[in-house]
Amino acid sequence: MKAYLNKAPNSSLITRTVLTSREREILQLLAEGLSAKEIAAHLNLSIKTVETHRRNIMEKLNIHTIAELTKYAIREGLVALET
């Protein structure tokens, strides 16, 4: 796991410059395991808006699954691994 976490040391710059603050917020909540419905309720958005943000995040980062998004968020320090 340590090797994976150290895989892309400069990618946090990509996260800050490519994703909007709202996209980073949604990425964090997705990585924490919240569903689109839960995120929508938490942020007072429609489910469709959350899904659109998720799709845009995935396109910008060239990531194709929620599992990959979660790994990316952990690597970027957007969420912490619980021990």
PDB file with one MODEL, atoms N, CA, C and O in Angstrom:
MODEL        1
ATOM      1  N   MET A   1       0.824  -1.184   0.000  1.00  0.00           N
ATOM      2  CA  MET A   1       0.000   0.000   0.000  1.00  0.00           C
ATOM      3  C   MET A   1       0.873   1.253   0.000  1.00  0.00           C
ATOM      4  O   MET A   1       0.552   2.221  -0.690  1.00  0.00           O
ATOM      5  N   LYS A   2       1.963   1.254   0.756  1.00  0.00           N
ATOM      6  CA  LYS A   2       2.839   2.429   0.807  1.00  0.00           C
ATOM      7  C   LYS A   2       3.375   2.765  -0.573  1.00  0.00           C
ATOM      8  O   LYS A   2       3.462   3.936  -0.943  1.00  0.00           O
ATOM      9  N   ALA A   3       3.740   1.725  -1.346  1.00  0.00           N
ATOM     10  CA  ALA A   3       4.249   1.958  -2.699  1.00  0.00           C
ATOM     11  C   ALA A   3       3.187   2.629  -3.557  1.00  0.00           C
ATOM     12  O   ALA A   3       3.491   3.528  -4.340  1.00  0.00           O
ATOM     13  N   TYR A   4       1.953   2.194  -3.410  1.00  0.00           N
ATOM     14  CA  TYR A   4       0.875   2.799  -4.191  1.00  0.00           C
ATOM     15  C   TYR A   4       0.660   4.254  -3.793  1.00  0.00           C
ATOM     16  O   TYR A   4       0.485   5.120  -4.651  1.00  0.00           O
ATOM     17  N   LEU A   5       0.675   4.516  -2.500  1.00  0.00           N
ATOM     18  CA  LEU A   5       0.453   5.881  -2.027  1.00  0.00           C
ATOM     19  C   LEU A   5       1.544   6.826  -2.493  1.00  0.00           C
ATOM     20  O   LEU A   5       1.294   8.020  -2.665  1.00  0.00           O
ATOM     21  N   ASN A   6       2.737   6.318  -2.700  1.00  0.00           N
ATOM     22  CA  ASN A   6       3.861   7.143  -3.146  1.00  0.00           C
ATOM     23  C   ASN A   6       4.019   7.156  -4.654  1.00  0.00           C
ATOM     24  O   ASN A   6       4.974   7.736  -5.171  1.00  0.00           O
ATOM     25  N   LYS A   7       3.107   6.532  -5.361  1.00  0.00           N
ATOM     26  CA  LYS A   7       3.206   6.343  -6.805  1.00  0.00           C
ATOM     27  C   LYS A   7       3.275   7.651  -7.602  1.00  0.00           C
ATOM     28  O   LYS A   7       4.063   7.755  -8.541  1.00  0.00           O
ATOM     29  N   ALA A   8       2.470   8.635  -7.243  1.00  0.00           N
ATOM     30  CA  ALA A   8       2.386   9.860  -8.041  1.00  0.00           C
ATOM     31  C   ALA A   8       2.527  11.088  -7.146  1.00  0.00           C
ATOM     32  O   ALA A   8       1.526  11.717  -6.801  1.00  0.00           O
ATOM     33  N   PRO A   9       3.752  11.437  -6.766  1.00  0.00           N
ATOM     34  CA  PRO A   9       3.928  12.531  -5.816  1.00  0.00           C
ATOM     35  C   PRO A   9       3.490  13.900  -6.313  1.00  0.00           C
ATOM     36  O   PRO A   9       3.162  14.755  -5.489  1.00  0.00           O
ATOM     37  N   ASN A  10       3.468  14.152  -7.611  1.00  0.00           N
ATOM     38  CA  ASN A  10       3.094  15.472  -8.122  1.00  0.00           C
ATOM     39  C   ASN A  10       1.644  15.547  -8.576  1.00  0.00           C
ATOM     40  O   ASN A  10       1.207  16.575  -9.093  1.00  0.00           O
ATOM     41  N   SER A  11       0.899  14.471  -8.387  1.00  0.00           N
ATOM     42  CA  SER A  11      -0.456  14.472  -8.909  1.00  0.00           C
ATOM     43  C   SER A  11      -1.404  15.353  -8.102  1.00  0.00           C
ATOM     44  O   SER A  11      -2.466  15.716  -8.607  1.00  0.00           O
ATOM     45  N   SER A  12      -1.055  15.711  -6.859  1.00  0.00           N
ATOM     46  CA  SER A  12      -1.941  16.595  -6.108  1.00  0.00           C
ATOM     47  C   SER A  12      -2.056  17.952  -6.796  1.00  0.00           C
ATOM     48  O   SER A  12      -3.088  18.614  -6.691  1.00  0.00           O
ATOM     49  N   LEU A  13      -1.015  18.366  -7.492  1.00  0.00           N
ATOM     50  CA  LEU A  13      -1.082  19.594  -8.272  1.00  0.00           C
ATOM     51  C   LEU A  13      -2.147  19.453  -9.362  1.00  0.00           C
ATOM     52  O   LEU A  13      -2.875  20.402  -9.648  1.00  0.00           O
ATOM     53  N   ILE A  14      -2.233  18.286  -9.957  1.00  0.00           N
ATOM     54  CA  ILE A  14      -3.251  18.024 -10.972  1.00  0.00           C
ATOM     55  C   ILE A  14      -4.631  18.152 -10.354  1.00  0.00           C
ATOM     56  O   ILE A  14      -5.518  18.779 -10.932  1.00  0.00           O
ATOM     57  N   THR A  15      -4.816  17.564  -9.187  1.00  0.00           N
ATOM     58  CA  THR A  15      -6.115  17.630  -8.516  1.00  0.00           C
ATOM     59  C   THR A  15      -6.510  19.069  -8.252  1.00  0.00           C
ATOM     60  O   THR A  15      -7.661  19.442  -8.480  1.00  0.00           O
ATOM     61  N   ARG A  16      -5.582  19.885  -7.776  1.00  0.00           N
ATOM     62  CA  ARG A  16      -5.901  21.281  -7.450  1.00  0.00           C
ATOM     63  C   ARG A  16      -6.157  22.124  -8.690  1.00  0.00           C
ATOM     64  O   ARG A  16      -6.971  23.047  -8.636  1.00  0.00           O
ATOM     65  N   THR A  17      -5.491  21.840  -9.805  1.00  0.00           N
ATOM     66  CA  THR A  17      -5.628  22.697 -10.977  1.00  0.00           C
ATOM     67  C   THR A  17      -6.686  22.209 -11.953  1.00  0.00           C
ATOM     68  O   THR A  17      -7.295  23.024 -12.646  1.00  0.00           O
ATOM     69  N   VAL A  18      -6.922  20.913 -12.029  1.00  0.00           N
ATOM     70  CA  VAL A  18      -7.852  20.373 -13.016  1.00  0.00           C
ATOM     71  C   VAL A  18      -9.276  20.324 -12.486  1.00  0.00           C
ATOM     72  O   VAL A  18     -10.223  20.596 -13.223  1.00  0.00           O
ATOM     73  N   LEU A  19      -9.431  19.978 -11.218  1.00  0.00           N
ATOM     74  CA  LEU A  19     -10.761  19.847 -10.638  1.00  0.00           C
ATOM     75  C   LEU A  19     -11.186  21.143  -9.948  1.00  0.00           C
ATOM     76  O   LEU A  19     -10.375  21.839  -9.337  1.00  0.00           O
ATOM     77  N   THR A  20     -12.464  21.442 -10.061  1.00  0.00           N
ATOM     78  CA  THR A  20     -12.999  22.589  -9.337  1.00  0.00           C
ATOM     79  C   THR A  20     -13.110  22.222  -7.854  1.00  0.00           C
ATOM     80  O   THR A  20     -13.000  21.051  -7.492  1.00  0.00           O
ATOM     81  N   SER A  21     -13.323  23.206  -7.015  1.00  0.00           N
ATOM     82  CA  SER A  21     -13.461  22.926  -5.586  1.00  0.00           C
ATOM     83  C   SER A  21     -14.684  22.045  -5.331  1.00  0.00           C
ATOM     84  O   SER A  21     -14.641  21.184  -4.453  1.00  0.00           O
ATOM     85  N   ARG A  22     -15.751  22.239  -6.063  1.00  0.00           N
ATOM     86  CA  ARG A  22     -16.948  21.407  -5.905  1.00  0.00           C
ATOM     87  C   ARG A  22     -16.653  19.965  -6.333  1.00  0.00           C
ATOM     88  O   ARG A  22     -17.093  19.019  -5.679  1.00  0.00           O
ATOM     89  N   GLU A  23     -15.914  19.804  -7.423  1.00  0.00           N
ATOM     90  CA  GLU A  23     -15.549  18.461  -7.869  1.00  0.00           C
ATOM     91  C   GLU A  23     -14.666  17.763  -6.837  1.00  0.00           C
ATOM     92  O   GLU A  23     -14.840  16.571  -6.584  1.00  0.00           O
ATOM     93  N   ARG A  24     -13.724  18.490  -6.241  1.00  0.00           N
ATOM     94  CA  ARG A  24     -12.885  17.897  -5.184  1.00  0.00           C
ATOM     95  C   ARG A  24     -13.734  17.483  -3.993  1.00  0.00           C
ATOM     96  O   ARG A  24     -13.509  16.431  -3.394  1.00  0.00           O
ATOM     97  N   GLU A  25     -14.715  18.320  -3.652  1.00  0.00           N
ATOM     98  CA  GLU A  25     -15.599  18.014  -2.533  1.00  0.00           C
ATOM     99  C   GLU A  25     -16.408  16.738  -2.823  1.00  0.00           C
ATOM    100  O   GLU A  25     -16.532  15.868  -1.961  1.00  0.00           O
ATOM    101  N   ILE A  26     -16.940  16.638  -4.013  1.00  0.00           N
ATOM    102  CA  ILE A  26     -17.718  15.458  -4.386  1.00  0.00           C
ATOM    103  C   ILE A  26     -16.822  14.228  -4.464  1.00  0.00           C
ATOM    104  O   ILE A  26     -17.225  13.146  -4.038  1.00  0.00           O
ATOM    105  N   LEU A  27     -15.621  14.378  -4.997  1.00  0.00           N
ATOM    106  CA  LEU A  27     -14.676  13.262  -5.038  1.00  0.00           C
ATOM    107  C   LEU A  27     -14.397  12.756  -3.631  1.00  0.00           C
ATOM    108  O   LEU A  27     -14.376  11.547  -3.402  1.00  0.00           O
ATOM    109  N   GLN A  28     -14.186  13.648  -2.704  1.00  0.00           N
ATOM    110  CA  GLN A  28     -13.921  13.268  -1.316  1.00  0.00           C
ATOM    111  C   GLN A  28     -15.102  12.485  -0.738  1.00  0.00           C
ATOM    112  O   GLN A  28     -14.907  11.447  -0.106  1.00  0.00           O
ATOM    113  N   LEU A  29     -16.301  12.969  -0.949  1.00  0.00           N
ATOM    114  CA  LEU A  29     -17.486  12.299  -0.416  1.00  0.00           C
ATOM    115  C   LEU A  29     -17.709  10.940  -1.071  1.00  0.00           C
ATOM    116  O   LEU A  29     -18.102   9.986  -0.401  1.00  0.00           O
ATOM    117  N   LEU A  30     -17.461  10.846  -2.373  1.00  0.00           N
ATOM    118  CA  LEU A  30     -17.551   9.558  -3.064  1.00  0.00           C
ATOM    119  C   LEU A  30     -16.559   8.567  -2.476  1.00  0.00           C
ATOM    120  O   LEU A  30     -16.891   7.409  -2.223  1.00  0.00           O
ATOM    121  N   ALA A  31     -15.344   9.036  -2.267  1.00  0.00           N
ATOM    122  CA  ALA A  31     -14.295   8.170  -1.731  1.00  0.00           C
ATOM    123  C   ALA A  31     -14.590   7.745  -0.296  1.00  0.00           C
ATOM    124  O   ALA A  31     -14.131   6.693   0.150  1.00  0.00           O
ATOM    125  N   GLU A  32     -15.345   8.551   0.416  1.00  0.00           N
ATOM    126  CA  GLU A  32     -15.743   8.196   1.780  1.00  0.00           C
ATOM    127  C   GLU A  32     -16.889   7.197   1.788  1.00  0.00           C
ATOM    128  O   GLU A  32     -17.303   6.726   2.848  1.00  0.00           O
ATOM    129  N   GLY A  33     -17.403   6.872   0.603  1.00  0.00           N
ATOM    130  CA  GLY A  33     -18.420   5.827   0.491  1.00  0.00           C
ATOM    131  C   GLY A  33     -19.844   6.316   0.391  1.00  0.00           C
ATOM    132  O   GLY A  33     -20.772   5.508   0.429  1.00  0.00           O
ATOM    133  N   LEU A  34     -20.046   7.608   0.266  1.00  0.00           N
ATOM    134  CA  LEU A  34     -21.404   8.127   0.146  1.00  0.00           C
ATOM    135  C   LEU A  34     -21.942   7.880  -1.258  1.00  0.00           C
ATOM    136  O   LEU A  34     -21.196   7.924  -2.236  1.00  0.00           O
ATOM    137  N   SER A  35     -23.224   7.625  -1.347  1.00  0.00           N
ATOM    138  CA  SER A  35     -23.875   7.449  -2.644  1.00  0.00           C
ATOM    139  C   SER A  35     -24.191   8.821  -3.239  1.00  0.00           C
ATOM    140  O   SER A  35     -24.107   9.842  -2.556  1.00  0.00           O
ATOM    141  N   ALA A  36     -24.553   8.826  -4.514  1.00  0.00           N
ATOM    142  CA  ALA A  36     -24.934  10.083  -5.164  1.00  0.00           C
ATOM    143  C   ALA A  36     -26.130  10.710  -4.443  1.00  0.00           C
ATOM    144  O   ALA A  36     -26.197  11.929  -4.290  1.00  0.00           O
ATOM    145  N   LYS A  37     -27.062   9.881  -4.007  1.00  0.00           N
ATOM    146  CA  LYS A  37     -28.240  10.380  -3.293  1.00  0.00           C
ATOM    147  C   LYS A  37     -27.836  11.022  -1.967  1.00  0.00           C
ATOM    148  O   LYS A  37     -28.349  12.083  -1.613  1.00  0.00           O
ATOM    149  N   GLU A  38     -26.923  10.389  -1.234  1.00  0.00           N
ATOM    150  CA  GLU A  38     -26.470  10.933   0.044  1.00  0.00           C
ATOM    151  C   GLU A  38     -25.693  12.232  -0.144  1.00  0.00           C
ATOM    152  O   GLU A  38     -25.852  13.181   0.625  1.00  0.00           O
ATOM    153  N   ILE A  39     -24.847  12.263  -1.181  1.00  0.00           N
ATOM    154  CA  ILE A  39     -24.075  13.472  -1.471  1.00  0.00           C
ATOM    155  C   ILE A  39     -25.018  14.611  -1.841  1.00  0.00           C
ATOM    156  O   ILE A  39     -24.847  15.743  -1.388  1.00  0.00           O
ATOM    157  N   ALA A  40     -26.014  14.302  -2.666  1.00  0.00           N
ATOM    158  CA  ALA A  40     -26.985  15.315  -3.079  1.00  0.00           C
ATOM    159  C   ALA A  40     -27.692  15.911  -1.865  1.00  0.00           C
ATOM    160  O   ALA A  40     -27.866  17.127  -1.781  1.00  0.00           O
ATOM    161  N   ALA A  41     -28.093  15.069  -0.936  1.00  0.00           N
ATOM    162  CA  ALA A  41     -28.774  15.556   0.257  1.00  0.00           C
ATOM    163  C   ALA A  41     -27.829  16.376   1.130  1.00  0.00           C
ATOM    164  O   ALA A  41     -28.218  17.409   1.675  1.00  0.00           O
ATOM    165  N   HIS A  42     -26.592  15.915   1.261  1.00  0.00           N
ATOM    166  CA  HIS A  42     -25.594  16.589   2.090  1.00  0.00           C
ATOM    167  C   HIS A  42     -25.254  17.980   1.558  1.00  0.00           C
ATOM    168  O   HIS A  42     -25.078  18.921   2.331  1.00  0.00           O
ATOM    169  N   LEU A  43     -25.163  18.102   0.229  1.00  0.00           N
ATOM    170  CA  LEU A  43     -24.756  19.368  -0.395  1.00  0.00           C
ATOM    171  C   LEU A  43     -25.936  20.179  -0.938  1.00  0.00           C
ATOM    172  O   LEU A  43     -25.747  21.236  -1.540  1.00  0.00           O
ATOM    173  N   ASN A  44     -27.149  19.676  -0.719  1.00  0.00           N
ATOM    174  CA  ASN A  44     -28.346  20.343  -1.214  1.00  0.00           C
ATOM    175  C   ASN A  44     -28.306  20.527  -2.733  1.00  0.00           C
ATOM    176  O   ASN A  44     -28.570  21.610  -3.256  1.00  0.00           O
ATOM    177  N   LEU A  45     -27.966  19.435  -3.422  1.00  0.00           N
ATOM    178  CA  LEU A  45     -27.930  19.401  -4.883  1.00  0.00           C
ATOM    179  C   LEU A  45     -28.879  18.323  -5.375  1.00  0.00           C
ATOM    180  O   LEU A  45     -29.357  17.506  -4.588  1.00  0.00           O
ATOM    181  N   SER A  46     -29.153  18.315  -6.662  1.00  0.00           N
ATOM    182  CA  SER A  46     -29.929  17.212  -7.219  1.00  0.00           C
ATOM    183  C   SER A  46     -28.995  16.023  -7.456  1.00  0.00           C
ATOM    184  O   SER A  46     -27.785  16.189  -7.609  1.00  0.00           O
ATOM    185  N   ILE A  47     -29.565  14.847  -7.483  1.00  0.00           N
ATOM    186  CA  ILE A  47     -28.782  13.639  -7.751  1.00  0.00           C
ATOM    187  C   ILE A  47     -28.136  13.751  -9.135  1.00  0.00           C
ATOM    188  O   ILE A  47     -26.986  13.353  -9.322  1.00  0.00           O
ATOM    189  N   LYS A  48     -28.869  14.285 -10.088  1.00  0.00           N
ATOM    190  CA  LYS A  48     -28.358  14.442 -11.454  1.00  0.00           C
ATOM    191  C   LYS A  48     -27.115  15.339 -11.469  1.00  0.00           C
ATOM    192  O   LYS A  48     -26.166  15.065 -12.202  1.00  0.00           O
ATOM    193  N   THR A  49     -27.115  16.401 -10.669  1.00  0.00           N
ATOM    194  CA  THR A  49     -25.958  17.297 -10.596  1.00  0.00           C
ATOM    195  C   THR A  49     -24.749  16.563 -10.036  1.00  0.00           C
ATOM    196  O   THR A  49     -23.638  16.716 -10.543  1.00  0.00           O
ATOM    197  N   VAL A  50     -24.958  15.770  -8.996  1.00  0.00           N
ATOM    198  CA  VAL A  50     -23.863  14.993  -8.420  1.00  0.00           C
ATOM    199  C   VAL A  50     -23.331  14.011  -9.451  1.00  0.00           C
ATOM    200  O   VAL A  50     -22.116  13.870  -9.593  1.00  0.00           O
ATOM    201  N   GLU A  51     -24.207  13.333 -10.169  1.00  0.00           N
ATOM    202  CA  GLU A  51     -23.781  12.378 -11.193  1.00  0.00           C
ATOM    203  C   GLU A  51     -23.020  13.073 -12.316  1.00  0.00           C
ATOM    204  O   GLU A  51     -22.067  12.513 -12.857  1.00  0.00           O
ATOM    205  N   THR A  52     -23.429  14.276 -12.665  1.00  0.00           N
ATOM    206  CA  THR A  52     -22.722  15.047 -13.695  1.00  0.00           C
ATOM    207  C   THR A  52     -21.319  15.415 -13.219  1.00  0.00           C
ATOM    208  O   THR A  52     -20.351  15.296 -13.969  1.00  0.00           O
ATOM    209  N   HIS A  53     -21.217  15.863 -11.972  1.00  0.00           N
ATOM    210  CA  HIS A  53     -19.899  16.171 -11.418  1.00  0.00           C
ATOM    211  C   HIS A  53     -19.012  14.923 -11.411  1.00  0.00           C
ATOM    212  O   HIS A  53     -17.839  14.986 -11.778  1.00  0.00           O
ATOM    213  N   ARG A  54     -19.584  13.786 -10.991  1.00  0.00           N
ATOM    214  CA  ARG A  54     -18.813  12.540 -10.962  1.00  0.00           C
ATOM    215  C   ARG A  54     -18.322  12.175 -12.363  1.00  0.00           C
ATOM    216  O   ARG A  54     -17.167  11.788 -12.538  1.00  0.00           O
ATOM    217  N   ARG A  55     -19.180  12.295 -13.337  1.00  0.00           N
ATOM    218  CA  ARG A  55     -18.788  11.993 -14.723  1.00  0.00           C
ATOM    219  C   ARG A  55     -17.676  12.936 -15.188  1.00  0.00           C
ATOM    220  O   ARG A  55     -16.719  12.498 -15.827  1.00  0.00           O
ATOM    221  N   ASN A  56     -17.796  14.224 -14.871  1.00  0.00           N
ATOM    222  CA  ASN A  56     -16.767  15.188 -15.256  1.00  0.00           C
ATOM    223  C   ASN A  56     -15.434  14.894 -14.579  1.00  0.00           C
ATOM    224  O   ASN A  56     -14.379  15.001 -15.205  1.00  0.00           O
ATOM    225  N   ILE A  57     -15.480  14.524 -13.302  1.00  0.00           N
ATOM    226  CA  ILE A  57     -14.256  14.173 -12.569  1.00  0.00           C
ATOM    227  C   ILE A  57     -13.579  12.999 -13.249  1.00  0.00           C
ATOM    228  O   ILE A  57     -12.373  13.022 -13.492  1.00  0.00           O
ATOM    229  N   MET A  58     -14.357  11.976 -13.552  1.00  0.00           N
ATOM    230  CA  MET A  58     -13.805  10.767 -14.161  1.00  0.00           C
ATOM    231  C   MET A  58     -13.197  11.070 -15.531  1.00  0.00           C
ATOM    232  O   MET A  58     -12.146  10.531 -15.878  1.00  0.00           O
ATOM    233  N   GLU A  59     -13.847  11.917 -16.296  1.00  0.00           N
ATOM    234  CA  GLU A  59     -13.317  12.291 -17.615  1.00  0.00           C
ATOM    235  C   GLU A  59     -12.019  13.085 -17.471  1.00  0.00           C
ATOM    236  O   GLU A  59     -11.042  12.810 -18.168  1.00  0.00           O
ATOM    237  N   LYS A  60     -12.007  14.060 -16.578  1.00  0.00           N
ATOM    238  CA  LYS A  60     -10.816  14.894 -16.393  1.00  0.00           C
ATOM    239  C   LYS A  60      -9.613  14.087 -15.927  1.00  0.00           C
ATOM    240  O   LYS A  60      -8.485  14.354 -16.339  1.00  0.00           O
ATOM    241  N   LEU A  61      -9.850  13.100 -15.069  1.00  0.00           N
ATOM    242  CA  LEU A  61      -8.754  12.313 -14.505  1.00  0.00           C
ATOM    243  C   LEU A  61      -8.491  11.031 -15.284  1.00  0.00           C
ATOM    244  O   LEU A  61      -7.568  10.284 -14.959  1.00  0.00           O
ATOM    245  N   ASN A  62      -9.293  10.774 -16.308  1.00  0.00           N
ATOM    246  CA  ASN A  62      -9.182   9.546 -17.102  1.00  0.00           C
ATOM    247  C   ASN A  62      -9.273   8.319 -16.194  1.00  0.00           C
ATOM    248  O   ASN A  62      -8.468   7.393 -16.292  1.00  0.00           O
ATOM    249  N   ILE A  63     -10.256   8.334 -15.324  1.00  0.00           N
ATOM    250  CA  ILE A  63     -10.523   7.236 -14.395  1.00  0.00           C
ATOM    251  C   ILE A  63     -11.886   6.665 -14.761  1.00  0.00           C
ATOM    252  O   ILE A  63     -12.809   7.406 -15.098  1.00  0.00           O
ATOM    253  N   HIS A  64     -12.005   5.330 -14.693  1.00  0.00           N
ATOM    254  CA  HIS A  64     -13.196   4.688 -15.239  1.00  0.00           C
ATOM    255  C   HIS A  64     -14.094   3.992 -14.229  1.00  0.00           C
ATOM    256  O   HIS A  64     -15.191   3.566 -14.589  1.00  0.00           O
ATOM    257  N   THR A  65     -13.668   3.862 -12.980  1.00  0.00           N
ATOM    258  CA  THR A  65     -14.505   3.205 -11.978  1.00  0.00           C
ATOM    259  C   THR A  65     -14.472   3.988 -10.665  1.00  0.00           C
ATOM    260  O   THR A  65     -13.567   4.785 -10.418  1.00  0.00           O
ATOM    261  N   ILE A  66     -15.475   3.739  -9.840  1.00  0.00           N
ATOM    262  CA  ILE A  66     -15.518   4.375  -8.522  1.00  0.00           C
ATOM    263  C   ILE A  66     -14.356   3.872  -7.665  1.00  0.00           C
ATOM    264  O   ILE A  66     -13.797   4.626  -6.870  1.00  0.00           O
ATOM    265  N   ALA A  67     -13.996   2.604  -7.829  1.00  0.00           N
ATOM    266  CA  ALA A  67     -12.864   2.058  -7.069  1.00  0.00           C
ATOM    267  C   ALA A  67     -11.580   2.819  -7.403  1.00  0.00           C
ATOM    268  O   ALA A  67     -10.799   3.143  -6.508  1.00  0.00           O
ATOM    269  N   GLU A  68     -11.365   3.101  -8.674  1.00  0.00           N
ATOM    270  CA  GLU A  68     -10.185   3.869  -9.075  1.00  0.00           C
ATOM    271  C   GLU A  68     -10.250   5.290  -8.512  1.00  0.00           C
ATOM    272  O   GLU A  68      -9.237   5.841  -8.079  1.00  0.00           O
ATOM    273  N   LEU A  69     -11.445   5.875  -8.522  1.00  0.00           N
ATOM    274  CA  LEU A  69     -11.613   7.213  -7.948  1.00  0.00           C
ATOM    275  C   LEU A  69     -11.264   7.204  -6.463  1.00  0.00           C
ATOM    276  O   LEU A  69     -10.620   8.128  -5.966  1.00  0.00           O
ATOM    277  N   THR A  70     -11.684   6.176  -5.769  1.00  0.00           N
ATOM    278  CA  THR A  70     -11.398   6.059  -4.340  1.00  0.00           C
ATOM    279  C   THR A  70      -9.901   5.942  -4.105  1.00  0.00           C
ATOM    280  O   THR A  70      -9.359   6.614  -3.227  1.00  0.00           O
ATOM    281  N   LYS A  71      -9.233   5.107  -4.871  1.00  0.00           N
ATOM    282  CA  LYS A  71      -7.779   4.960  -4.734  1.00  0.00           C
ATOM    283  C   LYS A  71      -7.079   6.287  -5.019  1.00  0.00           C
ATOM    284  O   LYS A  71      -6.134   6.660  -4.324  1.00  0.00           O
ATOM    285  N   TYR A  72      -7.543   6.987  -6.033  1.00  0.00           N
ATOM    286  CA  TYR A  72      -6.963   8.280  -6.374  1.00  0.00           C
ATOM    287  C   TYR A  72      -7.127   9.267  -5.211  1.00  0.00           C
ATOM    288  O   TYR A  72      -6.180   9.964  -4.846  1.00  0.00           O
ATOM    289  N   ALA A  73      -8.326   9.321  -4.636  1.00  0.00           N
ATOM    290  CA  ALA A  73      -8.597  10.245  -3.533  1.00  0.00           C
ATOM    291  C   ALA A  73      -7.730   9.922  -2.322  1.00  0.00           C
ATOM    292  O   ALA A  73      -7.265  10.834  -1.638  1.00  0.00           O
ATOM    293  N   ILE A  74      -7.507   8.657  -2.048  1.00  0.00           N
ATOM    294  CA  ILE A  74      -6.656   8.252  -0.931  1.00  0.00           C
ATOM    295  C   ILE A  74      -5.222   8.695  -1.208  1.00  0.00           C
ATOM    296  O   ILE A  74      -4.562   9.269  -0.342  1.00  0.00           O
ATOM    297  N   ARG A  75      -4.754   8.425  -2.406  1.00  0.00           N
ATOM    298  CA  ARG A  75      -3.387   8.795  -2.777  1.00  0.00           C
ATOM    299  C   ARG A  75      -3.158  10.301  -2.698  1.00  0.00           C
ATOM    300  O   ARG A  75      -2.068  10.762  -2.356  1.00  0.00           O
ATOM    301  N   GLU A  76      -4.201  11.056  -3.019  1.00  0.00           N
ATOM    302  CA  GLU A  76      -4.102  12.515  -3.007  1.00  0.00           C
ATOM    303  C   GLU A  76      -4.321  13.114  -1.630  1.00  0.00           C
ATOM    304  O   GLU A  76      -4.166  14.320  -1.440  1.00  0.00           O
ATOM    305  N   GLY A  77      -4.677  12.282  -0.679  1.00  0.00           N
ATOM    306  CA  GLY A  77      -4.881  12.781   0.683  1.00  0.00           C
ATOM    307  C   GLY A  77      -6.244  13.435   0.889  1.00  0.00           C
ATOM    308  O   GLY A  77      -6.441  14.131   1.885  1.00  0.00           O
ATOM    309  N   LEU A  78      -7.178  13.233  -0.018  1.00  0.00           N
ATOM    310  CA  LEU A  78      -8.516  13.780   0.146  1.00  0.00           C
ATOM    311  C   LEU A  78      -9.298  13.031   1.211  1.00  0.00           C
ATOM    312  O   LEU A  78     -10.192  13.590   1.845  1.00  0.00           O
ATOM    313  N   VAL A  79      -8.958  11.769   1.403  1.00  0.00           N
ATOM    314  CA  VAL A  79      -9.539  10.950   2.472  1.00  0.00           C
ATOM    315  C   VAL A  79      -8.403  10.136   3.086  1.00  0.00           C
ATOM    316  O   VAL A  79      -7.391   9.861   2.441  1.00  0.00           O
ATOM    317  N   ALA A  80      -8.593   9.767   4.325  1.00  0.00           N
ATOM    318  CA  ALA A  80      -7.572   8.992   5.026  1.00  0.00           C
ATOM    319  C   ALA A  80      -8.023   7.543   5.150  1.00  0.00           C
ATOM    320  O   ALA A  80      -9.215   7.247   5.240  1.00  0.00           O
ATOM    321  N   LEU A  81      -7.045   6.656   5.153  1.00  0.00           N
ATOM    322  CA  LEU A  81      -7.338   5.247   5.425  1.00  0.00           C
ATOM    323  C   LEU A  81      -7.608   5.087   6.904  1.00  0.00           C
ATOM    324  O   LEU A  81      -6.861   5.594   7.740  1.00  0.00           O
ATOM    325  N   GLU A  82      -8.674   4.383   7.224  1.00  0.00           N
ATOM    326  CA  GLU A  82      -8.977   4.135   8.627  1.00  0.00           C
ATOM    327  C   GLU A  82      -8.203   2.919   9.078  1.00  0.00           C
ATOM    328  O   GLU A  82      -8.176   1.897   8.392  1.00  0.00           O
ATOM    329  N   THR A  83      -7.571   3.030  10.239  1.00  0.00           N
ATOM    330  CA  THR A  83      -6.796   1.894  10.751  1.00  0.00           C
ATOM    331  C   THR A  83      -7.426   1.308  11.978  1.00  0.00           C
ATOM    332  O   THR A  83      -6.905   0.344  12.540  1.00  0.00           O
TER     333      THR A  83
ENDMDL
END
